[in-house]
Amino acid sequence: MSVPELTCQELVEVVTDYLEGAMPAPQRLLFEEHLAFCDWCRTYLEQIRATIRLTGAIEEETFTPEARETLLAAFRDWKRG
């Protein structure tokens, strides 16, 4: 029986779960195995970590209604792009 592989796109879609420690152990293993062989995804993960470090925790209340709507609109259809 072969172990299912995690694609780069699948890794990108679940990176938040990985970083938040919310990923089930079997999926985490697949995630980390993919990272061991994929320079692109390791770079992506480090970029996400750097973004989190640089932005800190931003509270929703700090956004104006216009800024909130602009951000929501920008990310609403990100999977379609």
Backbone as ProteinMPNN parsed JSONL, in Angstrom:
{"seq_chain_A": "MSVPELTCQELVEVVTDYLEGAMPAPQRLLFEEHLAFCDWCRTYLEQIRATIRLTGAIEEETFTPEARETLLAAFRDWKRG", "coords_chain_A": {"N_chain_A": [[0.845, -1.181, 0.0], [0.637, 2.162, -0.905], [1.698, 5.346, 0.391], [-0.327, 8.164, 0.512], [0.52, 11.114, -1.274], [1.225, 14.528, -0.515], [0.343, 17.316, -2.307], [1.874, 20.353, -3.603], [-0.044, 22.404, -3.798], [-2.03, 21.437, -2.058], [-0.601, 21.539, 0.328], [-0.254, 24.31, 0.66], [-2.908, 25.008, 1.095], [-3.417, 23.985, 3.627], [-1.613, 25.066, 5.378], [-2.064, 26.867, 7.476], [-3.415, 25.337, 9.42], [-1.322, 23.625, 10.06], [0.595, 25.405, 11.174], [-0.828, 26.335, 13.368], [-1.018, 24.12, 14.914], [-3.179, 22.473, 14.632], [-3.467, 20.34, 13.002], [-4.158, 16.968, 12.221], [-2.177, 14.175, 13.353], [-1.405, 12.157, 11.324], [-1.727, 13.626, 8.911], [-0.02, 15.73, 9.426], [2.429, 14.436, 9.381], [2.576, 13.744, 6.636], [2.687, 16.33, 5.611], [5.13, 17.285, 6.664], [6.874, 15.426, 5.517], [6.621, 16.127, 2.844], [7.727, 18.704, 2.942], [10.375, 18.026, 3.424], [11.359, 17.373, 0.955], [10.763, 19.421, -0.795], [11.812, 22.354, -1.892], [10.498, 24.726, -2.638], [8.09, 24.732, -1.128], [9.122, 24.742, 1.458], [10.301, 27.261, 1.457], [7.983, 28.796, 1.089], [6.597, 28.224, 3.493], [8.362, 29.378, 5.354], [8.119, 32.039, 4.551], [5.47, 32.559, 5.247], [5.644, 32.209, 8.012], [7.384, 34.362, 8.583], [5.785, 36.493, 7.815], [3.765, 36.322, 9.734], [5.264, 36.818, 12.055], [6.107, 39.453, 11.539], [3.748, 40.919, 11.262], [2.392, 40.473, 13.574], [-0.234, 40.099, 16.003], [-3.168, 41.04, 14.736], [-5.997, 42.723, 15.572], [-9.425, 42.416, 14.772], [-10.998, 44.599, 15.366], [-9.366, 46.776, 14.964], [-9.472, 47.521, 12.352], [-10.946, 49.693, 9.957], [-14.357, 49.783, 8.812], [-14.288, 49.952, 6.012], [-11.674, 49.127, 5.339], [-11.744, 46.52, 6.3], [-13.695, 45.37, 4.607], [-12.389, 45.643, 2.149], [-10.19, 43.926, 2.483], [-11.546, 41.475, 2.893], [-12.826, 41.233, 0.392], [-10.606, 40.975, -1.255], [-9.627, 38.461, -0.606], [-11.74, 36.754, -0.855], [-12.28, 35.212, -3.188], [-9.952, 33.726, -3.605], [-9.202, 31.062, -4.228], [-10.149, 30.677, -6.74], [-8.529, 32.044, -8.455]], "CA_chain_A": [[0.0, 0.0, 0.0], [1.457, 3.364, -0.968], [1.269, 6.466, 1.216], [-0.727, 9.28, -0.353], [1.414, 12.265, -1.226], [0.625, 15.838, -0.388], [0.822, 18.178, -3.383], [2.205, 21.716, -3.183], [-1.293, 23.149, -3.629], [-2.664, 20.96, -0.834], [0.185, 22.059, 1.436], [-0.595, 25.726, 0.803], [-4.27, 25.104, 1.617], [-3.504, 23.555, 5.032], [-0.477, 25.591, 6.124], [-2.534, 27.487, 8.712], [-3.632, 24.255, 10.384], [0.002, 23.168, 10.489], [1.212, 26.407, 12.037], [-1.617, 26.467, 14.59], [-1.01, 22.852, 15.638], [-4.52, 21.896, 14.544], [-3.447, 19.307, 11.976], [-4.043, 15.604, 12.762], [-0.821, 13.622, 13.249], [-1.079, 11.551, 10.016], [-1.601, 14.678, 7.896], [1.192, 16.482, 9.779], [3.545, 13.631, 8.883], [2.626, 13.944, 5.18], [3.103, 17.712, 5.424], [6.568, 17.383, 6.947], [7.581, 14.636, 4.501], [6.646, 16.956, 1.638], [8.71, 19.768, 3.181], [11.724, 17.464, 3.369], [11.79, 17.228, -0.43], [10.277, 20.508, -1.662], [12.396, 23.656, -1.546], [9.496, 25.766, -2.816], [7.162, 24.736, 0.004], [9.881, 25.191, 2.652], [10.394, 28.72, 1.323], [6.637, 29.317, 1.33], [6.331, 28.115, 4.926], [9.165, 30.401, 6.03], [7.526, 33.338, 4.235], [4.267, 32.678, 6.075], [6.114, 32.435, 9.391], [7.917, 35.727, 8.655], [4.637, 37.392, 7.758], [3.122, 36.278, 11.046], [6.147, 37.52, 13.0], [6.157, 40.879, 11.229], [2.458, 41.577, 11.429], [1.874, 40.301, 14.936], [-1.657, 39.781, 16.097], [-3.987, 42.187, 14.364], [-7.371, 42.544, 16.026], [-10.413, 42.86, 13.785], [-11.511, 45.904, 15.772], [-8.461, 47.847, 14.547], [-9.761, 47.863, 10.961], [-12.156, 50.442, 9.639], [-15.252, 48.928, 8.01], [-13.847, 49.957, 4.616], [-10.474, 48.286, 5.244], [-12.186, 45.136, 6.501], [-14.366, 44.928, 3.38], [-11.37, 45.543, 1.105], [-9.454, 42.681, 2.727], [-12.435, 40.346, 2.621], [-13.018, 41.148, -1.054], [-9.358, 40.513, -1.87], [-9.392, 37.04, -0.339], [-12.985, 36.003, -1.001], [-12.222, 34.262, -4.313], [-8.543, 33.395, -3.851], [-9.037, 29.73, -4.814], [-10.555, 30.725, -8.148], [-7.486, 32.717, -9.227]], "C_chain_A": [[0.886, 1.238, 0.0], [0.84, 4.466, -0.102], [0.853, 7.599, 0.285], [0.215, 10.462, -0.166], [0.602, 13.536, -1.081], [1.199, 16.699, -1.51], [1.165, 19.56, -2.825], [0.936, 22.525, -2.932], [-1.998, 22.731, -2.343], [-1.925, 21.486, 0.4], [-0.176, 23.517, 1.7], [-1.97, 25.868, 1.458], [-4.374, 24.756, 3.102], [-2.389, 24.122, 5.905], [-0.903, 26.23, 7.448], [-2.786, 26.435, 9.788], [-2.309, 23.745, 10.939], [0.608, 24.134, 11.499], [0.475, 26.567, 13.365], [-1.656, 25.187, 15.417], [-2.352, 22.135, 15.615], [-4.601, 20.737, 13.542], [-3.329, 17.922, 12.645], [-2.658, 15.021, 12.461], [-0.518, 12.984, 11.893], [-0.885, 12.595, 8.915], [-0.341, 15.509, 8.15], [2.439, 15.74, 9.263], [3.694, 13.802, 7.37], [3.139, 15.344, 4.853], [4.616, 17.828, 5.586], [7.404, 16.551, 5.98], [7.687, 15.435, 3.206], [7.698, 18.06, 1.786], [10.147, 19.266, 3.05], [12.265, 17.411, 1.938], [11.448, 18.411, -1.332], [10.819, 21.854, -1.185], [11.359, 24.767, -1.622], [8.585, 25.853, -1.597], [7.86, 25.117, 1.306], [10.007, 26.707, 2.633], [9.047, 29.364, 1.619], [6.314, 29.316, 2.826], [7.115, 29.174, 5.701], [8.63, 31.801, 5.752], [6.27, 33.58, 5.076], [4.661, 32.937, 7.526], [6.646, 33.859, 9.566], [6.785, 36.745, 8.632], [3.937, 37.457, 9.11], [3.956, 37.03, 12.076], [6.096, 39.03, 12.787], [4.836, 41.598, 11.463], [1.924, 41.47, 12.843], [0.413, 39.913, 14.892], [-2.446, 41.05, 15.817], [-5.424, 41.873, 14.772], [-8.339, 43.113, 14.992], [-10.916, 44.266, 14.093], [-10.614, 47.061, 15.32], [-8.707, 48.297, 13.113], [-10.998, 48.743, 10.857], [-13.067, 49.505, 8.853], [-14.816, 48.847, 6.542], [-12.627, 49.053, 4.419], [-10.838, 46.816, 5.387], [-12.817, 44.598, 5.216], [-13.375, 44.76, 2.231], [-10.584, 44.241, 1.255], [-10.318, 41.463, 2.43], [-12.644, 40.152, 1.122], [-11.778, 40.586, -1.746], [-9.164, 39.015, -1.712], [-10.61, 36.154, -0.578], [-12.864, 34.91, -2.064], [-10.805, 33.788, -4.608], [-8.342, 32.025, -4.473], [-9.393, 29.707, -6.298], [-9.46, 31.273, -9.047], [-6.444, 31.859, -9.744]], "O_chain_A": [[1.793, 1.348, 0.825], [-0.372, 4.509, 0.106], [1.596, 7.957, -0.629], [0.647, 10.767, 0.946], [-0.561, 13.6, -1.479], [2.418, 16.798, -1.648], [0.785, 19.891, -1.702], [0.858, 23.257, -1.945], [-2.509, 23.581, -1.615], [-2.552, 21.835, 1.4], [-0.38, 23.908, 2.85], [-2.17, 26.756, 2.287], [-5.315, 25.184, 3.77], [-2.234, 23.705, 7.053], [-0.176, 26.14, 8.437], [-2.408, 26.627, 10.943], [-2.187, 23.468, 12.132], [1.08, 23.719, 12.558], [1.091, 26.899, 14.378], [-2.252, 25.16, 16.494], [-2.631, 21.294, 16.469], [-5.685, 20.22, 13.273], [-2.496, 17.73, 13.53], [-2.049, 15.339, 11.439], [0.551, 13.247, 11.343], [0.013, 12.466, 8.084], [0.325, 15.941, 7.209], [3.38, 16.362, 8.77], [4.806, 13.983, 6.873], [3.932, 15.52, 3.927], [5.295, 18.405, 4.737], [8.528, 16.932, 5.654], [8.726, 15.419, 2.547], [8.467, 18.317, 0.86], [11.03, 20.005, 2.614], [13.478, 17.403, 1.728], [11.803, 18.409, -2.51], [10.342, 22.416, -0.2], [11.337, 25.655, -0.77], [8.338, 26.947, -1.089], [7.252, 25.749, 2.169], [9.842, 27.363, 3.661], [8.981, 30.37, 2.325], [5.812, 30.308, 3.356], [6.573, 29.798, 6.613], [8.682, 32.664, 6.629], [6.047, 34.691, 5.557], [4.072, 33.79, 8.19], [6.387, 34.493, 10.589], [6.827, 37.744, 9.351], [3.561, 38.535, 9.569], [3.417, 37.792, 12.878], [6.046, 39.796, 13.75], [4.827, 42.774, 11.827], [1.098, 42.279, 13.266], [-0.101, 39.458, 13.87], [-2.388, 42.012, 16.582], [-5.989, 40.863, 14.352], [-8.09, 44.169, 14.411], [-11.225, 45.032, 13.181], [-11.059, 48.209, 15.296], [-8.205, 49.342, 12.698], [-11.973, 48.555, 11.584], [-12.589, 48.525, 8.283], [-14.956, 47.803, 5.906], [-12.558, 48.302, 3.446], [-10.301, 45.966, 4.677], [-12.502, 43.487, 4.789], [-13.507, 43.837, 1.429], [-10.341, 43.539, 0.273], [-9.863, 40.521, 1.781], [-12.638, 39.02, 0.638], [-11.885, 39.818, -2.702], [-8.596, 38.367, -2.591], [-10.509, 34.929, -0.509], [-13.314, 33.787, -1.84], [-10.491, 33.477, -5.756], [-7.367, 31.841, -5.201], [-8.975, 28.805, -7.024], [-9.446, 31.012, -10.25], [-5.523, 32.337, -10.407]]}, "name": "protein", "num_of_chains": 1, "seq": "MSVPELTCQELVEVVTDYLEGAMPAPQRLLFEEHLAFCDWCRTYLEQIRATIRLTGAIEEETFTPEARETLLAAFRDWKRG"}
